[in-house]
Amino acid sequence: MPEYARALVWFRRDLRDYDHAALHHALKHARQVICAFVFDREILDALPDPADRRVEFIHASVTELQEALQSRGGGLIVRYGVARDEIVRLAAEGQVDAVFFNHGDDPAALARDAAVEAALQRRGIAVRHHKDVVIFEREEVLTAAGTPFSIFTPYKNAWLKTLSPHDLQAYPVDAFADRLVAQSTPIPGLADMGFQPTNLRELALPVGMAGGARLFEDFLDRIDRYQETRDFPAQKGPSYLSVHLRFGTVSIRQCAAAAWQQGGHGAQTWLSELIWRDFYHQVLWHRPDVASGHAFKPQYDALPWPNPPGHFAAWCEGRTGYPLVDAAMRQFDQTGYMHNRLRMVAASFLTKDLLVDWRKGEKHFADRLIDFDLAANSGGWQWAASVGCDAQPWFRIFNPVTQSERFDAQGRFIRRYLPELAHVPEKFIHAPWRMPASEQQRAGCVIGRDYPAPIVDHAAQRARALDLFKRAAPRP
């Protein structure tokens, strides 16, 4: 017999009605189950731009989730308010015995969840929370000494050794779907919450569970080529599932199971990317200070970044004079997405060429990335800046020109986002400042007029970056 007469499931970054840990356990352990989602003002009010693609993506996905739950005979109550208050209020109004939700491991989510749990327990309402966002979390994969990993490869090896078919099994919801309560409320519009439509629809980014499923099926058809194509931004190489993994419109177990079972170099490489995701989540759990601007390696916390005036703005606006970097930043501005290889190139350029504090870049990405995930964003930026766990060694610095020559050899990606370089010959597309003046005139791209000259000299900045880190590096 179920332990609870009535339960509430609180949806958060898990916007699907299948393979859902909290929903599964609620349906299994309660005779009636109410579902709820809160547009949390503690998060939304802090967003700097009313045209935020993430809010629009969530709004569309919540709308689809409500329809999916209604088709099962249930519903979704949707509120706009402070989640820590609304959930307690909904639990009281619904006269529930328990509240179920899936874990969130960033410090703000943990603090919110602790406050909600305390308030519910004071009212005699049980709280049950579950793992759903990652395959292994928190302290599930540790070293032989029982300590957290700080290097990825040993973590990956331990992760794979720990993995069993059970870890990839879906959490079914069909068996007890008749326990869902048919209770829904109107969904507040974007304007009601102070937001406005973006270009999300024009970008043709599939949203919700249906969109995630289409992208997933499309990727499975080309996963064998993933290892060969993933680093080339002009090719259809990535899965494009990052935003769906971020908001749970696809299941991480579904993704990992497909990669694990399919095998092959492409699938194995993608599985490694999913393991990186788990790795950064366990780093955040054990080192929550990295979420508040602290370097994983404390000796680099007070690194004296020069932060030259104007350099950060030029990077943000895609006018550094280095085409691959500028194209990446233009893609980011226009779509809210950036190809993973270009995230590394752009971050390396900001920190090692422009000598700007990595925290400024991290925040810029946090404000605008449609797939922003605190653990991955913090981990990725600290990797690129050589201040994090298992980071790019500080003496290895990406050359933005050779990266461009290697990963966008014909300049297809560059020309897509930098139309001012459309007629620049291929041999100059990666370093257009090297064009003779007559060639610039013929290409309709005069450097300094139609496209900026390089804001810095890479070789000189590389030497300065090496000196900066050398002085901060621990003595042998």
N, C-alpha and C positions, 0 to 999 in steps of 0.2 A: 504493500500500500504506500502511496506517496506520503512523505512526511509533512507536507504543507497543503493547506486547503487552497491557498491562493498565493501566487508569486508574481513579481514584476521583473521583467528583463529590461535592463538599461543598455540600449545600443549606443555605441560610441564610434570607434574606428573599425567597425565590423559590420558594414552596411549590406548584409546579405541574409537570406532566410534559409540557407543550406549550410551544412558542415560548419556549424556555429556552436562553439563549446557551451557558452552560457545558456543559449536557447535550448540546446539539447538537454542539459542537466535540469533546467527549470521544468521542461515538459515531462521529464522522467520523474521528477520528485514533487510535482505539485498537481493538484486536480484541475486548477484553472490558472492560466498564464496571461498576464497583461504585458504588452510590449510598449516601450516608450523611447523617444529620442528627444534630446534637449539641444537646441541651438544655444550654446553656452556663451553668455555675454562676457564672462571672464576671459574668454578667448577672443571672441569677435570684436569686442570693444577696443582691443589692443592692436587690431590690424590697421596698418597705416593708409590703405587704399580702399575706398568703397567699391572699386571695380576689381574685386579679388576673385580670380578664377577658381580658387579652392572652394570658396563659399558657394559659388554657382554649381560646381561639381557635386558638392555634398548635397545641396538643395535638390538637384535632379535625382541623385541617388536615393535620398530619403523618400522622395515622391514615388520612385519605383519600388522601394522596399515596402512602403505602405500598401501599394497596390498588390504586391506579391503576398503579403500577409493576409490581406483581405480575401484574396483568391483561395487561401487555405482555410477561410472561415474565421480568421482572426482580425487584427487591426493594429494600428500604430498611433499612439497618442504622441503628438508633437507639440513641444512647448518652446518658447523663446524667453530665456531668463537666465538666472544664475543656477547652473546645474546642481551645485551642492545643496541649494535650497529647494529647487523644483523636484528633485528625486525624492527627497524626504516628504515633501508635500504630496506628491503623487502616491507614494507608498501609504500615507495616511488616508488619502481620499479613496484609494482602491481597497483599503482594509486588507492589505497583503500580510502574509506571515514571513515572507522572505524576499530579498532583492538579489538578483543574479546579474553579474556583469563580467566582462573579460578584462584581464589585466592591462594596465598602462604603466610603463616603467619610467617615464620621465618624471623629474622631481615635482613639477606642478601637478601632474595627474595623481601622483602618489599622495601628495598633501590633500588634494581635493577628495580622493577616495577615502583617506583616513578620516577626514571630517564627516563625510557622508556615513561611513560605517559607524562612527561613534554616535552620531545623531540617531541613526536607526536602532542601534542596540539600546540606547536609552529608552526607546519606545517599545522595546521587546521584539523588534523585527530582526530576523536573522539576515546575515549577509554571506553570500557565497560567491567567490570570484575564481576565475579559471584562466588557464593559459590558452591563448588563441592566436596571437599575433605572430609568434615565431614557432619554430619546431622545438628548440631547446632554449630555456630561459634561465635567468638568474644564476642559480648555483647547480644547475643540472649537468653542466660540463665543466669540470675542474681538473687541475693538474693532479698528478699522483700525490702531491703534498697537500691537496685540498685547497689550493689557492686559485684565484682566477687567472686565466691566460692573458698575457699581454702581447703575444706574438701569434699571428694568424695561422701559420702553417701547422704548428703543434695543436692549436685549437681545432683546426679543420680535421686533422687526423683523429683526434679524440672524438670529435663530433661524429665522424663517419663510423668509428668503432662503436659508439654508443647507439647509433641508429638501428632501429628494428622496424619491421613492417607495422607494428602496433603504433609507432610514433607518427605514421603517415595515414592512419585510418581516419576516415571522415567521422564527424559527429552527426549522426542522422537525426532528422527532426520529423520525418514523415509518420513514424509509428504512433506518436501521441499528438499529432497536429490538431485533433479534435478537442484538445484541452485549451487551445487558444481562445481568448475572449474577444468577441467581435466589437471592440471598442476603439474608435478612431476619433481624431479631431482634425479640423482643417489645418493645413500646413501654412504657416505665415509666409508671405511673399518676400522676395529679396528686398523690395522697397520698405516693407514693414520693419525690416531689421537694419535699415540704413545702408543697404548695398544696392548695386546696380548691375545690369547685365554686362558681360564682357564679350570678347570675341570667341568665346569657347565654342559656340555653335559653328562659326566660320572655320575654326581650326579642324572641325570634323573629328574631335576627340570623342570616341565612344564613352558614354558615362554609364554608371550603374552596373548591376550584375550582368545585364544583357551585353553591354559594351565590353566588360571584362571578359566575358565568355567568347565574344567574337575575336578579340585580340589574342586570347589564349589559344584558340583553335588555329588562328592564322600563324602564330609563332611555332606551334608544334609542327606545322608543315615545313618549316625552314630551320628548325632547331639544329639539324645536323650541320648547317653552315654557320652556326652562331660563332664558333671560335674564329673562323676566317673573316667574318664580316663585322663583328661587333665594334671594332675600333675605327671604322670608316664612316664618318658622319653623312656622307652623300649616299650611302647604301642603306638598304632596309635590313639592318643587322640586329638591333636590340629587340627585346620583347615588347617594349612600350607598355609594360604592365606596372611600372613603378607607382603611378598614382593609384592604381587599383589595389595594389598591395598596401599602400599607405592607408587607404580608407576601407579596406576589407571588402571590396566588391568582388574580389577573387579570394580564394582560400590559399594560404601558404602551404597547407598540407597537400592540396591538389597540385600546386606547382611543383613542390619538391618531389612528390610521388612520381609525377610524369618524368622529371629529369632523372630520378634514380632508376626508374624501371626501364626507361628508354635506352640508357647507356650511350656510348659513342662520345667522341671528343666534344662535340657541340653541347650535348646535354650535360656532360660532366663539367664543362666550363661554366654553364649557367647555374648548375647546382652550387659550384664554388661561390658564385655571386650571391646566391641565397644564403649560403653559410656566412659570408661576410656580413650580411644583414643581421643574423643571429649574433655574430661576434661583437658588432658595435652595440647591440642592445645589452649584451652582458657586460660590456665595458661601462656603459652608462649606469647600469644597476649597481655595479661595485664602485664606480667613481662618479657619483652624481655631480661632483664639483666641475667636471668637464662641461656640464651644461650651462654653467654661469661664467664662462670665459676663462677658466683655468686650464693651462696646458697639462696634458697627461704627465709630461716630464717636467717636474717643478722647476728645474734649472732654467727652463725657457719661459717661465711665467713673466719675468720682467725684462725680456729681450727688448732692447731699445730700438724699436722700429722707427726709422726716420720719418715715415709718413709725409713725403714731399707734397707741398700744396698743389692741388689740382690733379694729382695722379689718380686718386681714387675715383673722382668724377669722370675723368677720361676713360677709365676702365669700365665703369658702369654704363657709360653712354656709347661704348664701342668706337672710340676714336683714339686709340693708342698708336695707330700707324702700323700695327702688326695684323695682317688680314685675318689669320685664323682666329686670333683672340677676339678681334672686333666682330667677326661673323658669329662667333659663339655668343657674345654678349648681345648682339642684335637678335639672334634666335631666342635668347632668354627673354628679352624685353617684349618681343612680339608674341611669344607663345607660353611663357612661364615654364618652359622645359629646356633642358640643355643635355645634349648627348654626353654620355658618361666620360668618354675620352676627353672631350672638350672641357668638362668640369675640372679635370686634373690639369689640363693645359692652362685654363683661365686662372685657376687658383695658384698654380705655380708662378704664373706671370705676375699676378698681383703681389705675391709675397717675395719672390726671389728677383724679379726684374724691377718692379716698382717700389719694392721695399716698404709695402704698406702692411700694417698689422692684420694678420689673418682673421682677427675677430670682426673687422669691418666687412670683410668679404663674407664671412659666415652669416652675419646678420642680414646682409643684402640678399643672400640666397634664402634665408629663413623668411624674409618678408615677402618673397615673390615666387619661389619654386612651387609649382602646382603639386609636386610630389614630396614636399618638405617633410622630412622625418628627422626629429631632433637627434637621435642616435647616429644615423647615417651622415647627416650634415656635419655634426660636430666631428665625427670620426674622419670623414673625408677631408675636411679643411685642415685638421691637425696633421693628417697624413701628408697632405701637399705642402704644408708649412714646415714639416719635419719637427714638430713639437709633440706629436702624439705617440700612441702605442704602435709599434711595428710600422713606423712612419718611413716615408721616402728618406733615405739618408741625406743629411743636409748638404753634403758635398756633391750630390747628384741633382743637377738643375736642368729642367726641360729647356731646350732651345726652341723658341716658338717658330722659327723658320724651318728647322729640320723636322719638327713635328708636323708642320703644314705640308712639307714635301713628301713626307712618308704617308700621312693619313688622308690627305686630300690632294693627291698628286696633280690632278687635272684642274683643280680649283673649282670643282662643281659646287661644293658646299659654299665656298667663299663667294662665288658669283651670285648664288641664290640670295644671300643676305647682305651682300655689298654690291648693289647694282652699279655703283660708280666705278667698279672694277670690271664691268662686264666685258669690255673690249681690250683689257690688258692681256698681252700675249702670255701663253702658259709659262714660258721660262721666267717671267717676271711676276707672276701672280702671287708668289709667296713673299716677295720682297720688292714691291713696286717702286720703291725709292731708288732702286738700282737701274731703272729705265733711263736711257738717255733722254734729254729734253725733247728731241724730235719724236721719239717713240711715245712719250707722254702726250704730245700734241695729237699724234695720230690716234691714240687710244682714247682721247677725250678725257684723260685723267691726269691732270697736272698736280704733282705732289705739292702739298701745301695750300692748294686751292680746292681741288675736287676731292682729295683724300689726304689726310694728315701725314706729315713726315713722322718717322718713328719718335715717340716721346722720350725714349731712352735708347742707349746703345747696349745691346744684350751682353756683349763681352765685358764691358766696363761694369755693368750692374752685377754680373755674375761674380766678378772679383770682389765687389763691395759686399754682396750677400755672403760669400765664403768668409770674409773677414768678420762680418757681424756674428755669424754662428761660431766661428773659431774662438772668438773671445768669450762666448757664452758656454762653449762646450766643456764638459767636465774634464779635469786634468787626469791623465792616466795614473 
